[in-house]
């Protein structure tokens, strides 16, 4: 059996914290920023923590060696 390869697209978009949670960057902060509220843009700047049901799949894609 060949080695499992990590998903390169997922590796660029997600990262795993020390406790095993998956971090991601929020979307909708690239264009049309004049129309969005300041509080919305401020919230989108922060990194998000993925829910565990989705994080299992992402963790498997990232950590495959």
Buried (B, 14 or more C-beta within 10 A) or exposed (E): EEEEEBBEEBBEEBBBEEEEBBBBEEEEBEEEEEEEEEEEEEEBEEEEEBEEEEBEEBBEBBEEE
